[in-house]
């Protein structure tokens, strides 16, 4: 197979140590001799990126907004997104994820021109850890020992930089550097940073902290000019022996996608403490010279292993580098220079199916094709047809196994995916076919998998219409159809009332109403619990009207309906007739 060589960066996960006798870069055996690199942050390439977004419970996040370059997308019911033909940084391509109630998520990578990269990202909930009086200052502490300390009169409203004197609500989350499962999924970026000299560094983390301050109305707060907050990071017992007395403190730059060295942290007892002048993700790290590497991972039949987790670790670098193979089985990344390292290929249940030892020097490493010759590889093949019994030409096959989703593109009605298994076959695995052209999908079909080739035959993607929209017209004008990006449904305490919210920030439409009626198809009279805001402003109405619920599915299925009413926007005296139809996926 053709090798692709380039200076490419994968998601680099964090420092993990299980044995205090391992040595790190402070050890006398390690010598940095590479020429310092100033990263090119201006060159752009056209590329694609896809992936899965989950929450703290490993459940798919539906409706998360994904931003890459100038393009946005929302995740589907599987937490999946796909952004194609987007211009991103050649050195540090960045994906940002926003979802209500969670810290913004970020994943940084170096993509290939014309190819699709793959990521997984696990969102962190904004957990309230306490309140602080702005006038007196104080400390808020997480359950695992991280803390945020603010001096008196040190906070301003972020929107206008005016002094804030009320109650400060503190949300924070400590990211454990020894959590081998969640660290690479939670952390922002890819553990590449820029030091105070402007040089690119690969980082060895000793802990991260996400912090957000708000007032009682949810408005963001920041540290006032000339003031500093103190952050404290617990040092896990497994890292105590290797933790330096002091180390640089880095903040995450959500514009470049790289960490930025700004301050320093000092080891005080079992914690690192450091002062910061703004809130962001903060990271206690040592930084080292990196060299790029690339490899293609295939099975014994030379089939690419796609969406496969690859980790590089070492005896001197007390950490590991992590990323996923793309649709051709390629992995790209940075590793520390002049180090003895090991590359491991992992299965979906986090077992090692292939390992390779190697040494890095001062130049790029190209492994070519690495063959995972273990017999524990699962191949899934099949065909997909649409509602006209024609081959699906623009769609994906999604396989759910071991609480993870993997995908493959359907080509002219056929699909094939290969993944390392190593004895972790999931008896609850299933497959879903999604036809992107028609916004339809198949029902989820159970898979009775075995090692080797699994031909599951032909699946029809004609079971469920997945189209979501908020369609409206004003005074009989041409309707516009937009994707529903926020939706909410909750039965009343007595089961006889229903609340619905549909919103599309792109067109400024927001629809909220509560009707006295069950969660069933039918026509219901709306009372005063109605809110409609559109391009002409907020609409008021003078008398109740009828809403028609035409579809009311179970959680995960769809709710749809329509209504017509006459009302006057608050900013006007002109009466307008608004006709609206909506459909969205039920989440509650």
N, C-alpha and C positions, 0 to 999 in steps of 0.2 A: 504494500500500500504506500501511497505517496506521503512523504513526511512534510509536515508544515513547521517551519522554523521561524521564530520571531521572539521579540522581547515582550513577553506576555506575563500578566499577573493573574493568579487565581485568588480566590478568597483565602486569606491567610489567617488561620485561627490562632488561638492564644497559647500562652505558656502553660504546660501541664506537667507536673512532676509528681511521681508516685514514690520516688526513692531518693532520699536525701543525699546519697552518695554520688548521684549524677552530677556532672560538671557543667557550668554554664560558660558564657563568653568571657566572664571575668577570670576564668582559669588560665594559668600560664601556658597551657597547651594551645590556646587559640591566638592567632595573629591575623589582624586585618591588614591586607595589603592591596585591596582593590582600589582602583581609581574612583574617587567620589563622583556620584552621578547627580546632576541637576535635572529633575524630571521635566519633560516637555508637556506642558499643560494646555498648549494652544492648538496642536494638530488634531484634526477630526477625521473619523472614518465613518462610513455608512455600514451599519450592522443591525443585528436583531438580538432580542433577549426574551426569554420565557422563563417561567418558574412558578413556584407554589408559595403561598403565604399562609401561615398557620398562627394560632393564638397560643397562650400559655398552656392550654390543655391539649395541644397538638391537633386541634380541630381546624378544619378549613375555614378561612376568613373570606366570606362573600361580601363584595361591595367595597373592598379596600381600593383606594385610588393609587395607581402606580404612575410615576412620572419618570421618564427617561428622555433627556434632551428637551425638545419642544413637544413631545408626544405624551399623551396620557391614556390610561386604560383602567378598567375596573376588573377585579377578580370575579370569577364565576362561582357557582355553588361548590366547586372543588377547591377554591382558593387559587385557581390557575389564571395566569395572564400571559399575553403574548404581544410584544411590540416589535414591529418589523420596519426595516428600512429607515432607521433613525440615525441621525448624526450625533456621535458621542466622542468623547475624548479618546485619543489613541492610547494614552498612557493610563488613564484612570476613568473608565466608563462608570457611570453612576446611575443606580436605580434608587428612587426614594418612594417610600410607602407611607401613606397617611390613612388613619382609621380612628374614628371617634373613641375616646377613652384609652388610647394607647400612645406611647411615645412614638414619634416618627421613626421608621426603620430605614436603614440605608445599606446597600450592598455595592461594593466597588470591585471592578474587574477590568481586565484589558481584553477587549473583544477583537475578533478577527473580521476583516472586511468581508461582507457578504455571507458571514456565517452566523449561526444562532448560538449564543451562550445560554447557560442554564444556571439558575440559582434557587436556593431555598432560604426563606427568611421567617423567623419566628418573632412575632411582635411582643413587646413588653408592656403590660398594663400599667397605667399611671396610678400607682398605689399611693394613697395619702399616708404620710408617715407622721404628720403632726402639723401644728400651727405655731407661728412665731409672731409676737407683737413687733411691728415695724419700728415703733418708737424706742423700744428697749433692747431689741435684738434677742437672740436666744439660739437654741440648738434643737434640731429634730433628728431622730435616730431610727434607722431601719431595724427590723427584727433580727437581722444577721450582723449588726454592729457597725454598719456604715453610718456616717452622720454628716449633717450640713449645719454649719454655725454662721450666723449673720450678726454683725455688729449693729449697734443702734443707728437708726436713721440712715440706712445704707441701701434702700431699695427705691426704685422708680418704676412708673408705668412704662412698659416697653414701647407702647404706641406713640407716646409724646414726650418721654423723658422727664415727666414731672414727678416731684417727690410723692411718695406714697406713705401714709401714716397709719393705715388700718391693720387688719389681721392678714398675715401672710400664710397661705395654704401651700404646704410643701409636699410634692410628690417626688419620690426617688426610688431607684432600683439599683442594687449592687449586682454586678455581673461577675460571677465566681470564675477565676482563671483556671480552676481545676475541674470545672464541670465539662467533661469531654463531650457530652452530648449536646448541651444547650449553648455553650459558649460560641461555637462557630455559627450557630443559627441566630443568636440574639445580637451579637456585637455589630456595631455599624462599621462600614468600610471593609477593609481586608487586611488590617494590621500592616499597612505600609504608611509611612509618615515622612514628613519633611522636617529636618532638624533646624536649629537656629542659623546654620550656615547655608540653608537652602538645599541640602543634599537629601537624596532619597534614602530611607532606612527601612529595614525590615525589623519589626518590633517584637519584643518578648514581654508579654503583659504580666503584671502582678495584680491586676484587678481594675475594673472599670466602674464608673458610677454615672447613671443618668439622673438629671435633676431638672425639675420644672417648678417655678413659683407662680402662683396666681392669686388674684384678689378673690373676694367672695362671689363675684359675678363671672369668674373664669377668665378675666383679662390677664395676659401675661405680664409678669414683673421681671425686672433685671436688676443687677447690682449697679449702684450709682457710680458715676465717674469719680475716681480717686478713692473708692472703697474696695475692700476685698472680703470675700467669704472664705471660710476654712472648710475643706473637705477631708474626711477621714475614711480610709479604705482598710477593711480588715485584711490581714495576711493569713491565708489558709495555713494550717499546721504543716501540710505537706511542702509548703514553700518557705517555711521559716529559715531553714538552714541555708538556702541559696539566695534569699532576699538581700539585695545590697543595702548598705546603710542609708544611702540616698540614691535617687534616680530621677530622670526627667519626668515631668508631668505634661501630657499632651491633650489637646482638645480636638474634637472632631470637626472638621471644616465641611459643612454640607454643600458648599459650592464646588470644591475641588474633589471631594470624596476621599481625601487623605487626612491623616492625623497631623496636627501641627504642634511642635514642641514650643511650650510657652512658659513653663514654670518648673518647679522641682518639688519633690515630696521627700520627707525624711521619715526614717523608720523610728517609731516611738512605741516601745513595747510591742504589742502584736498588731499594730496598725501603721499605715503610711498616712501622714498628714501633709497637706499643702494648701497654699493660698491661691485663689483664682479670682479673676476680675470680671467674669461673665459666666453664664450658665450654658451648658452644652453637655454632651457626653465627655467625660474626662477619663484619662487612662494613665496608669502608672507603668512605664515601660523603659526597658533598655533598648537602644537602637543600634543596628549593625548593618554593615555593607551587604547588599543583596546581589545575587546573580540570577538570571532567568533560566528556567528549564521548561521543557515540553516533552510530552510522550503521548502515544496513542495506546489505549488499552483495548485488547481484543481477546476473544475466547479462542479455544483450540482450533475452531473452524474459521478463524480470522474474521468473525463477526464483531463489529464494534460494540463495546459495553457502554450503553448510553446512560446519562443521569447517574453515573456511578461515583460514589464517594471515594476520593483518593486523599491520603494523608501522608505527609513527609515529616518525619521526626528525627531526632538525633541525640547522641550522647553528650555532646558539648553544648548544643543549642537546646536548652531545657524547654522544649515546646514542640509544637507541630504545626504544619502548614496544611490547609484543607481546601478542597474545591471539588467540583463535579465535572465529569466528562460531558462534552457536548454531543450533538446528534451523530457525530462521526467517531466518537470515542476518544477525542483529544482532550488533554488536560494541559493547562498552561499556568505557570506560576513563577514565584520568586523563592529562592532558598538562601540561607546565609552562606556567604563565601567561606572557603577554607574550613569545611566542617565534615565530619563523618556522619552520614545520614542514612535513613531507611525510608523507602517508599512502600506504602501498604495500600492495597485495594480492598475495599470493604463491601460487604453485602448489605441488603436492606435491614437486616437484624444486627448490624454492627459487628459482624464476625470478619476476620481477615481471610481473604481467599487467595491473595498473592502478595509476596514481599520481595523487595530487592534492596540490597545494601549498595551504597555508593559514596564517593567522596566528592565534594564540591571544591573548585579551585577559584580562579579569578575570571573565568570566561563562561559564556552561556553553555548550558547542558542540553543536548538533544538525545533522548533515549531511543528515538525511532519508535518501532512497534514493540510493545511488551505483551507477551502472550500469557494470559491467565489460563494455564493448561489444566486447572482443576476440573474434575468431571461434574462439579456442582454448579452448572450453568443452566438456566431456564430460558428457553426460546418460545415465544408466543407469536403465532402467526394466524392470519385470518383475512376475511374480506368484509367490506362494508358497502351497503347499498342505501339509497335514499328512498323517499316516498314513491318515486316513479320506478323503483326497482333498477335504477341506474347506479353505476359505481360512484361512490362519494369521491369528489375530486378536490375538495378543500375542507379537510377535517382532521381530527386527531382521535387516536385510541388511547384511553386513559385506563391504566391498571392500578388498582388499589391493593396494596399488600403490605403487611407488617406496619400498619398505621401510616404508610407513606403512599404518595401517588407518583407514578412515573408515566411518561407519555411517549408516543411516537407519532409521527406524521403519517397520514394515510395518503398513499400515492396510487392514483388511478384505481381506487377501490381496494387496494391491498395494504396490509401493514405487517410489520415484523419487528419484534423487540427482543433484546437479549440482555439478561441481567444475571449477576452472580447470585447464587442461592445459598450454597453451603449449609444445607440441612435446615434452613429456616423457611420452609414452604408454609405459607399461611393458608389454613383451611377455610378462612373467611375471605379470601381474595375475590375480587370481582372486576369486571371490565365494563366500560361505558364508551359508546361511540358517539362523537359529537360532529354533526355536519354544520360547519360554519356558514355555508352558503344559505341554508334555509332556516337557521336558528332552530334546529331540531336536534334531538338526541335519542338514543336508544334507552330502553330500561336497563338498569344495571344487571348484568348477567354473572352469576356465580362461576368461578373457575376452579376446576379440580386439577390442580397443577401437579406436574411431576418433573423430575430432572430430565433434561433433554428437550425435544421438540414437542410443543403443545399446539396442534392445529385445531382451532375452535370453530372453524367453518365460517359461514356468512351470517352477519348480524345486520338487521335493518335499523337504521337511524331514523325511525319514523314513529316513535312512541310519544314523545313529549315536545311540545313547542316551547322553546326557551326564550322567546322574544319578550323583552321588558321595555316599557315605554311610559311616557306621560304625554298624551296627545291633546292639544287644545286648539280652539279657534275663538276669536273675538269678533262678535257681530257678523258671523258667517264667513270670516276670512279663511284663507288656506291653512289647514292644520300643519303643525310642526311636530315631528316625532323625536323624542330625546330619550336617552337611557336613564332609567331610574337608578340613582346612585346611593340614596339613603331610603330605607323603608323600615316601617315599624308596625307591628300588629300585636295587640294584647287584649285578651278577653277581660271584661269587667269582673269584679269580685263575685257577682252573682251569675256570671255566665250569660248575661242578657244585654251586654253592650260591647261595642267593638271600636277600637281606635286605630286609625290608619294615617301614616305619614308617607308622602312621596315628595322627593325633592330632586331638582336638577340645577346645580349652581351655574351651569353653562348658559342657561336661558333665564335664570333668576325666578323660575317657577317653584313654588312650594305649596303643597296641598296637605292640609291636616283636617281631619274631621272625626267626630265621634257620633255614632248613631245608636239608638236604642233598639237593639236587635241581636240575634245570635250570630255565630260564625257560619252562616249558611247563605246559599244563593237566594236572592229575593229583592224586593223593593222596600226601602226603609225611609222614614221621614227624619231629616236632620233638624236638630234644634239649634241652640246657640253655640254648641261646640264645633265651630267651623272656622277655618282660617285658609284664605287663598291669597297668595302674593304672586304677582306676575310682572311683566315688563312695564305695565302701567301703574304699578303700586299695589297696595293692600286693598282687597275688595271687601266691601260691606254689603249685606243684603238685609232687606226689610222684613221678610217673612220666610218661614220654613219651606223647604223644597224636598224633592225625592231623589235619593241615590239608588241606583240599580246595581246590585252586586251580581255579576254574571259568572263568577268563578271564585271558589273559596276552597283551596286545597289544604292538605295537611302541611305541617312544618316542612320546609324544603320544597314544597310545590308552589302554586301561584295563586294570587288574588287579583281579580280584575273587576272593573265596573265602569260606570259612566254617570254623568249628570249634566243638567243644563240649568242655569239660574241667571237672573238679572240683578246686577249690582252696580255700585258706584265706587271707584277707587277713592281712597282717602284724600288724595291730592287733587281731586277733580270734582266737578259737579255734574259730569256727563254720565248717563247711565249706559252700561254695556251689557250685552248678553254673552255669557261665556259657556261654551260647551267643552266638556273635558272627558277623556277616556284614559284609563290607567291600567297598567299590569305590572306586577313586580313579584319577586320570589319571597315567600313568607319566611321570616326568620324566627318567629316566636309563636 
